[in-house]
């Protein structure tokens, strides 16, 4: 990633040089922002009449060329954090520009982190900056901080040159974990402008590792109702929501029966939600097709045997159905439709949708969702039986 950032610096240098004096800004006069965090104004423990505290993580090109380690504050690290307060993101950035010898440059920003207090109040003023400003990138991933964005941007990184790069990597690693869920500014804006679909945004929390250094990790999904965060999805609920929403890449499920365990890797999952309107009421049907393989088992049965394979497949199906139902139950509990059922109802039955007494929010919790789940077992491995003793218990 250091090479990537250095390449960026070189490309910018070439472009600016080629532009000559025609309104260009020299590279050594730019403060290249790699991440931006927006908190409530008192996130630093200091009261303020302003609404927001905006933190930017800025590249130190000279330190990068020297091969600096990750970090966010020391003079030998690849980046540093600076923050200022204002009643809007733009005004806070303007104040930062007045305090530095370089022009704030946002076009290479890799992550937007929104503090929890701001998320629970209203995230739309934060998004306005990216929608209206020519330097605001619509493709950058968005995160909600479990506490403050300042904490997240102050982490120390394991492998990357700076926290911003670490966060960008976490956003794309949803293929390997059931917790991550990449959401861009564009996708978030699309959901907020939709008729009924509600956004889900990954939550970033910090922790102290064994060496006492602060690290960041994704711990859940923030659930929104319109422009406000109203709850959190935990691991099993996230797993189910991913499958329902058709964004599931792969993941691991573990089942236990009679003291024996088996682990299954889900290699693919396809879902299809259908909406119906019968007898004056909406209903939905969810069809899910899952392919998985056994990656570990202590069951002694011959898993190449059709009956034993079917039994394991049923066990996997039971666990998957439990996770899907947890996600549906959570949506009903919070009364926020992050499953997209209302959007389908509006698209297929616009007149019936418009006549709902109290709107979709009043109807959603009573909409039945029937689930049809099909599980296919693919690869069983190279051995017919487990190396451990035991047997399947009904």
DRENDO-1510 file (C-alpha; in Angstrom, 1 decimal, always signed):
<recs>
REC; n; res; u; v; w
REC; 1; UNK; +0.0; +0.0; +0.0 .
REC; 2; UNK; +3.0; +2.3; +0.6 .
REC; 3; UNK; +3.9; +1.8; -3.1 .
REC; 4; UNK; +0.3; +2.8; -4.1 .
REC; 5; UNK; +0.4; +6.0; -2.1 .
REC; 6; UNK; +3.9; +6.9; -3.4 .
REC; 7; UNK; +2.6; +6.2; -7.0 .
REC; 8; UNK; -0.3; +8.5; -6.2 .
REC; 9; UNK; +2.1; +11.2; -5.1 .
REC; 10; UNK; +4.2; +10.8; -8.3 .
REC; 11; UNK; +1.1; +10.8; -10.6 .
REC; 12; UNK; -0.2; +14.0; -8.9 .
REC; 13; UNK; +3.2; +15.5; -9.3 .
REC; 14; UNK; +3.3; +14.7; -13.0 .
REC; 15; UNK; -0.3; +16.0; -13.6 .
REC; 16; UNK; +0.3; +19.2; -11.7 .
REC; 17; UNK; +3.6; +19.8; -13.5 .
REC; 18; UNK; +2.0; +19.2; -16.9 .
REC; 19; UNK; -0.7; +21.7; -16.0 .
REC; 20; UNK; +1.9; +24.4; -15.6 .
REC; 21; UNK; +0.7; +27.6; -14.1 .
REC; 22; UNK; -2.9; +27.3; -15.4 .
REC; 23; UNK; -4.7; +27.3; -12.1 .
REC; 24; UNK; -2.7; +24.4; -10.7 .
REC; 25; UNK; -1.5; +23.8; -7.2 .
REC; 26; UNK; +2.0; +22.5; -6.6 .
REC; 27; UNK; +2.2; +19.1; -4.9 .
REC; 28; UNK; +4.2; +20.4; -2.0 .
REC; 29; UNK; +1.3; +22.8; -1.3 .
REC; 30; UNK; -1.3; +20.0; -0.9 .
REC; 31; UNK; -2.3; +18.2; +2.3 .
REC; 32; UNK; -3.5; +14.9; +0.9 .
REC; 33; UNK; -6.4; +13.6; +3.1 .
REC; 34; UNK; -6.7; +9.8; +3.3 .
REC; 35; UNK; -9.6; +9.6; +5.8 .
REC; 36; UNK; -12.1; +12.0; +7.4 .
REC; 37; UNK; -14.0; +11.6; +10.6 .
REC; 38; UNK; -17.0; +13.5; +11.8 .
REC; 39; UNK; -17.9; +13.7; +15.5 .
REC; 40; UNK; -20.1; +15.7; +17.8 .
REC; 41; UNK; -18.2; +18.9; +18.7 .
REC; 42; UNK; -17.4; +17.7; +22.2 .
REC; 43; UNK; -15.7; +14.5; +21.1 .
REC; 44; UNK; -12.4; +15.8; +22.4 .
REC; 45; UNK; -13.8; +16.6; +25.8 .
REC; 46; UNK; -14.1; +20.3; +25.2 .
REC; 47; UNK; -17.4; +22.1; +25.0 .
REC; 48; UNK; -18.1; +24.1; +21.9 .
REC; 49; UNK; -20.9; +26.1; +20.3 .
REC; 50; UNK; -20.2; +24.4; +17.0 .
REC; 51; UNK; -22.1; +21.2; +15.9 .
REC; 52; UNK; -19.2; +19.0; +14.6 .
REC; 53; UNK; -15.6; +18.2; +15.1 .
REC; 54; UNK; -14.0; +17.1; +11.8 .
REC; 55; UNK; -10.8; +15.1; +11.9 .
REC; 56; UNK; -8.6; +14.6; +8.8 .
REC; 57; UNK; -5.8; +12.1; +8.4 .
REC; 58; UNK; -3.1; +13.6; +6.2 .
REC; 59; UNK; -0.3; +11.9; +4.4 .
REC; 60; UNK; +3.4; +12.7; +5.2 .
REC; 61; UNK; +4.9; +12.0; +1.7 .
REC; 62; UNK; +8.5; +12.4; +2.9 .
REC; 63; UNK; +8.0; +9.9; +5.7 .
REC; 64; UNK; +6.4; +7.5; +3.4 .
REC; 65; UNK; +9.4; +7.6; +1.1 .
REC; 66; UNK; +11.5; +6.7; +4.0 .
REC; 67; UNK; +9.4; +3.7; +4.8 .
REC; 68; UNK; +7.6; +4.8; +7.9 .
REC; 69; UNK; +5.5; +2.5; +10.1 .
REC; 70; UNK; +1.8; +3.1; +10.7 .
REC; 71; UNK; +0.4; +5.6; +13.2 .
REC; 72; UNK; -1.3; +8.9; +13.4 .
REC; 73; UNK; +0.6; +11.4; +15.4 .
REC; 74; UNK; +4.3; +11.0; +15.8 .
REC; 75; UNK; +6.7; +12.8; +13.5 .
REC; 76; UNK; +8.1; +9.6; +12.1 .
REC; 77; UNK; +4.7; +8.1; +11.2 .
REC; 78; UNK; +3.2; +8.0; +7.7 .
REC; 79; UNK; +0.3; +10.3; +8.6 .
REC; 80; UNK; -1.0; +12.7; +11.2 .
REC; 81; UNK; -4.4; +13.8; +12.4 .
REC; 82; UNK; -5.7; +17.3; +12.6 .
REC; 83; UNK; -9.1; +18.4; +13.7 .
REC; 84; UNK; -11.2; +21.5; +13.8 .
REC; 85; UNK; -14.8; +22.4; +14.7 .
REC; 86; UNK; -17.6; +23.9; +12.7 .
REC; 87; UNK; -21.4; +23.9; +12.1 .
REC; 88; UNK; -20.9; +21.9; +8.9 .
REC; 89; UNK; -18.2; +19.7; +7.5 .
REC; 90; UNK; -17.2; +22.3; +4.9 .
REC; 91; UNK; -16.8; +25.1; +7.5 .
REC; 92; UNK; -14.6; +22.9; +9.7 .
REC; 93; UNK; -12.4; +22.0; +6.7 .
REC; 94; UNK; -12.2; +25.7; +5.8 .
REC; 95; UNK; -10.9; +26.4; +9.3 .
REC; 96; UNK; -8.3; +23.6; +8.9 .
REC; 97; UNK; -7.2; +25.2; +5.7 .
REC; 98; UNK; -6.6; +28.5; +7.5 .
REC; 99; UNK; -4.4; +26.8; +10.1 .
REC; 100; UNK; -2.1; +24.9; +7.7 .
REC; 101; UNK; +0.4; +26.0; +5.1 .
REC; 102; UNK; -1.1; +23.5; +2.6 .
REC; 103; UNK; -4.4; +23.2; +0.8 .
REC; 104; UNK; -6.7; +20.4; +2.0 .
REC; 105; UNK; -7.0; +17.9; -0.8 .
REC; 106; UNK; -9.9; +15.4; -0.5 .
REC; 107; UNK; -9.9; +13.6; -3.8 .
REC; 108; UNK; -7.9; +10.7; -2.5 .
REC; 109; UNK; -9.9; +10.1; +0.7 .
REC; 110; UNK; -10.2; +6.4; +1.5 .
REC; 111; UNK; -12.7; +6.4; +4.3 .
REC; 112; UNK; -15.4; +8.4; +6.0 .
REC; 113; UNK; -16.0; +7.6; +9.7 .
REC; 114; UNK; -19.1; +9.1; +11.4 .
REC; 115; UNK; -19.1; +9.2; +15.2 .
REC; 116; UNK; -22.0; +7.4; +17.0 .
REC; 117; UNK; -23.5; +10.5; +18.5 .
REC; 118; UNK; -23.7; +12.1; +15.1 .
REC; 119; UNK; -25.1; +8.9; +13.6 .
REC; 120; UNK; -27.9; +8.7; +16.2 .
REC; 121; UNK; -28.8; +12.3; +15.6 .
REC; 122; UNK; -28.7; +12.8; +11.8 .
REC; 123; UNK; -26.2; +11.7; +9.2 .
REC; 124; UNK; -27.6; +13.7; +6.2 .
REC; 125; UNK; -25.7; +17.0; +7.0 .
REC; 126; UNK; -22.4; +15.0; +6.9 .
REC; 127; UNK; -23.3; +13.4; +3.5 .
REC; 128; UNK; -24.2; +16.8; +2.1 .
REC; 129; UNK; -20.5; +17.7; +1.9 .
REC; 130; UNK; -19.8; +14.7; -0.4 .
REC; 131; UNK; -22.9; +15.4; -2.5 .
REC; 132; UNK; -22.3; +19.1; -3.1 .
REC; 133; UNK; -18.5; +19.5; -3.1 .
REC; 134; UNK; -16.5; +18.7; -6.2 .
REC; 135; UNK; -13.8; +17.0; -4.1 .
REC; 136; UNK; -16.3; +14.8; -2.3 .
REC; 137; UNK; -15.9; +11.2; -3.5 .
REC; 138; UNK; -19.1; +9.2; -3.8 .
REC; 139; UNK; -17.2; +5.8; -3.8 .
REC; 140; UNK; -15.4; +6.0; -0.5 .
REC; 141; UNK; -16.6; +3.5; +2.2 .
REC; 142; UNK; -18.6; +4.7; +5.2 .
REC; 143; UNK; -18.2; +3.5; +8.7 .
REC; 144; UNK; -19.9; +4.3; +12.0 .
REC; 145; UNK; -17.6; +4.6; +15.0 .
REC; 146; UNK; -18.7; +2.6; +18.1 .
REC; 147; UNK; -17.7; +5.8; +20.0 .
REC; 148; UNK; -15.8; +8.5; +18.2 .
REC; 149; UNK; -14.2; +8.8; +14.8 .
REC; 150; UNK; -11.3; +10.4; +16.5 .
REC; 151; UNK; -10.6; +7.2; +18.4 .
REC; 152; UNK; -10.7; +5.1; +15.2 .
REC; 153; UNK; -8.3; +7.4; +13.4 .
REC; 154; UNK; -5.9; +7.3; +16.3 .
REC; 155; UNK; -5.4; +3.5; +16.0 .
REC; 156; UNK; -2.0; +1.9; +15.3 .
REC; 157; UNK; -2.0; -0.4; +12.3 .
REC; 158; UNK; -0.5; -3.9; +12.0 .
REC; 159; UNK; +0.4; -4.1; +8.3 .
REC; 160; UNK; -0.6; -0.9; +6.6 .
REC; 161; UNK; +1.2; +2.5; +6.6 .
REC; 162; UNK; -1.7; +4.4; +8.1 .
REC; 163; UNK; -5.2; +3.8; +9.7 .
REC; 164; UNK; -7.0; +5.1; +6.6 .
REC; 165; UNK; -5.5; +2.3; +4.5 .
REC; 166; UNK; -6.4; -0.3; +7.1 .
REC; 167; UNK; -10.0; +0.9; +7.1 .
REC; 168; UNK; -10.2; +0.8; +3.3 .
REC; 169; UNK; -9.0; -2.8; +3.5 .
REC; 170; UNK; -11.5; -3.8; +6.2 .
REC; 171; UNK; -14.3; -2.5; +3.9 .
REC; 172; UNK; -13.4; -4.8; +1.1 .
REC; 173; UNK; -12.7; -7.9; +3.3 .
REC; 174; UNK; -16.4; -8.7; +3.6 .
REC; 175; UNK; -15.7; -11.7; +1.4 .
REC; 176; UNK; -13.9; -13.4; +4.4 .
REC; 177; UNK; -16.0; -12.3; +7.4 .
REC; 178; UNK; -19.6; -12.1; +8.3 .
REC; 179; UNK; -19.1; -8.8; +10.1 .
REC; 180; UNK; -18.0; -6.5; +7.3 .
REC; 181; UNK; -20.3; -4.9; +4.8 .
REC; 182; UNK; -18.9; -2.4; +2.4 .
REC; 183; UNK; -21.2; +0.6; +1.9 .
REC; 184; UNK; -20.1; +3.6; -0.2 .
REC; 185; UNK; -21.4; +7.2; +0.1 .
REC; 186; UNK; -23.3; +6.6; -3.2 .
REC; 187; UNK; -25.0; +3.4; -1.9 .
REC; 188; UNK; -25.8; +5.1; +1.4 .
REC; 189; UNK; -27.3; +8.1; -0.4 .
REC; 190; UNK; -29.3; +5.7; -2.7 .
REC; 191; UNK; -30.9; +3.9; +0.3 .
REC; 192; UNK; -31.7; +7.2; +2.1 .
REC; 193; UNK; -33.4; +8.5; -1.0 .
REC; 194; UNK; -35.3; +5.3; -1.6 .
REC; 195; UNK; -39.0; +5.0; -0.7 .
REC; 196; UNK; -38.7; +2.3; +2.0 .
REC; 197; UNK; -35.3; +0.6; +2.1 .
REC; 198; UNK; -33.2; +1.4; +5.2 .
REC; 199; UNK; -29.4; +1.5; +5.3 .
REC; 200; UNK; -26.9; -0.7; +7.1 .
REC; 201; UNK; -23.4; +0.6; +7.8 .
REC; 202; UNK; -20.4; -1.2; +9.4 .
REC; 203; UNK; -19.5; -0.3; +12.9 .
REC; 204; UNK; -15.8; +0.2; +13.7 .
REC; 205; UNK; -14.6; -0.2; +17.3 .
REC; 206; UNK; -11.2; +0.1; +18.9 .
REC; 207; UNK; -9.5; -2.1; +21.4 .
REC; 208; UNK; -6.1; -2.4; +23.1 .
REC; 209; UNK; -3.9; -5.3; +21.9 .
REC; 210; UNK; -1.4; -7.2; +24.0 .
REC; 211; UNK; +1.2; -4.5; +23.5 .
REC; 212; UNK; -1.2; -1.8; +24.7 .
REC; 213; UNK; -1.6; -0.3; +21.2 .
REC; 214; UNK; -5.0; +0.8; +20.0 .
REC; 215; UNK; -6.4; -1.2; +17.0 .
REC; 216; UNK; -9.6; -1.0; +15.1 .
REC; 217; UNK; -12.0; -3.8; +14.0 .
REC; 218; UNK; -15.5; -4.2; +12.6 .
REC; 219; UNK; -17.9; -5.3; +15.3 .
REC; 220; UNK; -21.3; -5.1; +13.8 .
REC; 221; UNK; -23.7; -3.3; +11.5 .
REC; 222; UNK; -25.5; +0.0; +12.4 .
REC; 223; UNK; -29.2; -0.2; +11.5 .
REC; 224; UNK; -30.8; +3.1; +10.3 .
REC; 225; UNK; -34.3; +4.3; +10.1 .
REC; 226; UNK; -34.3; +7.1; +7.6 .
REC; 227; UNK; -31.4; +9.4; +8.6 .
REC; 228; UNK; -30.8; +8.1; +12.2 .
REC; 229; UNK; -29.1; +5.1; +13.7 .
REC; 230; UNK; -31.6; +3.1; +15.7 .
REC; 231; UNK; -29.8; -0.2; +16.5 .
REC; 232; UNK; -27.1; -2.7; +15.9 .
REC; 233; UNK; -27.0; -6.1; +14.2 .
REC; 234; UNK; -24.8; -8.7; +15.9 .
REC; 235; UNK; -22.9; -11.5; +14.2 .
REC; 236; UNK; -25.6; -14.1; +13.5 .
REC; 237; UNK; -28.1; -11.3; +12.5 .
REC; 238; UNK; -25.5; -9.9; +10.1 .
REC; 239; UNK; -25.0; -13.3; +8.6 .
REC; 240; UNK; -28.7; -13.6; +8.0 .
REC; 241; UNK; -29.1; -10.1; +6.6 .
REC; 242; UNK; -26.2; -10.7; +4.2 .
REC; 243; UNK; -28.0; -13.7; +2.8 .
REC; 244; UNK; -31.4; -12.0; +2.6 .
REC; 245; UNK; -30.0; -8.9; +0.8 .
REC; 246; UNK; -28.0; -11.0; -1.7 .
REC; 247; UNK; -24.6; -9.6; -0.6 .
REC; 248; UNK; -23.2; -12.8; +0.9 .
REC; 249; UNK; -19.9; -14.0; -0.5 .
REC; 250; UNK; -18.8; -16.7; +1.8 .
REC; 251; UNK; -18.7; -17.5; +5.5 .
REC; 252; UNK; -18.4; -20.3; +8.0 .
REC; 253; UNK; -21.1; -21.9; +10.1 .
REC; 254; UNK; -20.6; -24.4; +12.9 .
REC; 255; UNK; -23.2; -26.9; +14.0 .
REC; 256; UNK; -23.1; -29.2; +17.1 .
REC; 257; UNK; -25.1; -32.3; +17.8 .
REC; 258; UNK; -24.6; -34.7; +20.7 .
REC; 259; UNK; -21.2; -33.4; +21.5 .
REC; 260; UNK; -20.0; -33.7; +17.9 .
REC; 261; UNK; -19.3; -30.7; +15.6 .
REC; 262; UNK; -19.0; -29.9; +12.0 .
REC; 263; UNK; -17.9; -26.7; +10.2 .
REC; 264; UNK; -19.3; -25.7; +6.8 .
REC; 265; UNK; -17.9; -23.1; +4.4 .
REC; 266; UNK; -20.7; -21.4; +2.5 .
REC; 267; UNK; -19.3; -20.9; -1.0 .
REC; 268; UNK; -22.3; -19.2; -2.5 .
REC; 269; UNK; -25.8; -18.0; -1.5 .
REC; 270; UNK; -28.5; -16.7; -3.9 .
REC; 271; UNK; -31.7; -15.1; -2.6 .
REC; 272; UNK; -34.9; -14.0; -4.2 .
REC; 273; UNK; -37.5; -12.0; -2.4 .
REC; 274; UNK; -41.0; -11.8; -3.9 .
REC; 275; UNK; -43.8; -9.6; -2.7 .
REC; 276; UNK; -47.5; -10.4; -2.9 .
REC; 277; UNK; -50.7; -8.5; -2.1 .
REC; 278; UNK; -53.7; -10.8; -1.2 .
REC; 279; UNK; -56.9; -10.1; +0.7 .
REC; 280; UNK; -55.9; -6.5; +1.3 .
REC; 281; UNK; -52.6; -7.4; +3.0 .
REC; 282; UNK; -48.9; -7.6; +1.9 .
REC; 283; UNK; -46.9; -10.8; +2.3 .
REC; 284; UNK; -43.4; -11.8; +1.1 .
REC; 285; UNK; -41.7; -15.1; +0.1 .
REC; 286; UNK; -37.9; -15.5; +0.4 .
REC; 287; UNK; -36.2; -18.3; -1.6 .
REC; 288; UNK; -32.6; -19.0; -0.7 .
REC; 289; UNK; -30.2; -21.4; -2.4 .
REC; 290; UNK; -27.0; -22.2; -0.6 .
REC; 291; UNK; -23.9; -24.2; -1.6 .
REC; 292; UNK; -21.5; -25.3; +1.1 .
REC; 293; UNK; -18.8; -27.8; +1.8 .
REC; 294; UNK; -17.6; -29.6; +4.9 .
REC; 295; UNK; -14.3; -28.2; +6.1 .
REC; 296; UNK; -14.1; -30.0; +9.5 .
REC; 297; UNK; -16.1; -32.7; +11.2 .
REC; 298; UNK; -16.0; -34.9; +14.3 .
REC; 299; UNK; -19.0; -37.0; +13.2 .
REC; 300; UNK; -18.0; -40.6; +12.6 .
REC; 301; UNK; -20.5; -41.3; +9.9 .
REC; 302; UNK; -19.4; -42.0; +6.3 .
REC; 303; UNK; -20.1; -38.5; +5.0 .
REC; 304; UNK; -20.0; -39.9; +1.4 .
REC; 305; UNK; -23.1; -41.9; +2.4 .
REC; 306; UNK; -26.3; -40.3; +1.0 .
REC; 307; UNK; -28.2; -40.5; +4.3 .
REC; 308; UNK; -25.3; -39.1; +6.4 .
REC; 309; UNK; -24.7; -36.3; +3.9 .
REC; 310; UNK; -28.4; -35.4; +3.9 .
REC; 311; UNK; -28.3; -35.3; +7.7 .
REC; 312; UNK; -25.4; -32.9; +7.7 .
REC; 313; UNK; -27.0; -30.8; +5.0 .
REC; 314; UNK; -30.2; -30.6; +7.2 .
REC; 315; UNK; -28.1; -29.5; +10.2 .
REC; 316; UNK; -26.5; -26.8; +8.1 .
REC; 317; UNK; -29.9; -25.7; +6.8 .
REC; 318; UNK; -31.3; -25.5; +10.4 .
REC; 319; UNK; -28.4; -23.2; +11.4 .
REC; 320; UNK; -28.7; -21.0; +8.3 .
REC; 321; UNK; -32.5; -20.7; +8.8 .
REC; 322; UNK; -31.9; -19.6; +12.4 .
REC; 323; UNK; -29.6; -16.8; +11.3 .
REC; 324; UNK; -32.1; -15.7; +8.6 .
REC; 325; UNK; -34.9; -15.6; +11.1 .
REC; 326; UNK; -32.8; -13.7; +13.6 .
REC; 327; UNK; -32.3; -10.9; +11.0 .
REC; 328; UNK; -36.0; -10.8; +10.1 .
REC; 329; UNK; -36.9; -10.7; +13.8 .
REC; 330; UNK; -34.4; -7.8; +14.4 .
REC; 331; UNK; -35.9; -5.8; +11.5 .
REC; 332; UNK; -39.3; -6.2; +13.1 .
REC; 333; UNK; -38.1; -5.4; +16.6 .
REC; 334; UNK; -36.5; -2.1; +15.4 .
REC; 335; UNK; -39.4; -1.5; +12.9 .
REC; 336; UNK; -36.9; -0.6; +10.2 .
REC; 337; UNK; -37.0; -2.4; +6.8 .
REC; 338; UNK; -33.3; -3.1; +6.0 .
REC; 339; UNK; -34.5; -6.2; +4.1 .
REC; 340; UNK; -35.9; -4.2; +1.2 .
REC; 341; UNK; -39.5; -5.7; +1.4 .
REC; 342; UNK; -41.1; -2.3; +1.4 .
REC; 343; UNK; -39.2; -1.2; -1.7 .
REC; 344; UNK; -40.5; -4.3; -3.5 .
REC; 345; UNK; -44.0; -3.5; -2.4 .
REC; 346; UNK; -43.8; +0.0; -3.7 .
REC; 347; UNK; -42.4; -1.0; -7.0 .
REC; 348; UNK; -44.9; -3.8; -7.7 .
REC; 349; UNK; -48.0; -2.5; -6.0 .
REC; 350; UNK; -47.7; +1.3; -5.9 .
REC; 351; UNK; -51.4; +2.1; -5.5 .
REC; 352; UNK; -51.8; -0.4; -2.7 .
REC; 353; UNK; -48.7; +0.9; -1.0 .
REC; 354; UNK; -49.9; +4.5; -1.2 .
REC; 355; UNK; -53.2; +3.5; +0.5 .
REC; 356; UNK; -51.5; +1.9; +3.6 .
REC; 357; UNK; -52.9; +3.4; +6.8 .
REC; 358; UNK; -49.9; +4.9; +8.6 .
REC; 359; UNK; -47.4; +4.1; +5.8 .
REC; 360; UNK; -45.0; +1.2; +5.4 .
REC; 361; UNK; -43.6; +1.7; +8.9 .
REC; 362; UNK; -47.0; +0.8; +10.4 .
REC; 363; UNK; -47.5; -2.2; +8.2 .
REC; 364; UNK; -44.0; -3.7; +8.0 .
REC; 365; UNK; -43.9; -5.5; +11.4 .
REC; 366; UNK; -47.1; -7.5; +10.5 .
REC; 367; UNK; -45.9; -8.6; +7.0 .
REC; 368; UNK; -45.3; -12.4; +7.0 .
REC; 369; UNK; -42.1; -13.5; +5.3 .
REC; 370; UNK; -42.1; -17.1; +4.3 .
REC; 371; UNK; -38.6; -18.6; +3.9 .
REC; 372; UNK; -37.8; -21.5; +1.5 .
REC; 373; UNK; -34.2; -22.7; +2.0 .
REC; 374; UNK; -32.3; -25.2; -0.2 .
REC; 375; UNK; -28.8; -26.4; +0.9 .
REC; 376; UNK; -26.5; -28.3; -1.4 .
REC; 377; UNK; -23.4; -30.1; -0.2 .
REC; 378; UNK; -20.5; -29.9; -2.6 .
REC; 379; UNK; -17.1; -31.1; -1.6 .
REC; 380; UNK; -16.8; -33.5; +1.3 .
REC; 381; UNK; -13.0; -33.7; +1.4 .
REC; 382; UNK; -10.6; -36.6; +0.8 .
REC; 383; UNK; -11.7; -38.9; +3.6 .
REC; 384; UNK; -15.0; -40.6; +4.1 .
REC; 385; UNK; -14.9; -40.5; +7.9 .
REC; 386; UNK; -13.6; -38.1; +10.5 .
REC; 387; UNK; -10.3; -38.9; +12.1 .
REC; 388; UNK; -11.9; -38.5; +15.5 .
REC; 389; UNK; -14.3; -41.1; +17.0 .
REC; 390; UNK; -17.9; -40.6; +17.8 .
REC; 391; UNK; -21.2; -40.7; +15.9 .
REC; 392; UNK; -24.1; -38.6; +14.8 .
REC; 393; UNK; -26.7; -38.1; +17.5 .
REC; 394; UNK; -30.2; -37.4; +16.4 .
</recs>
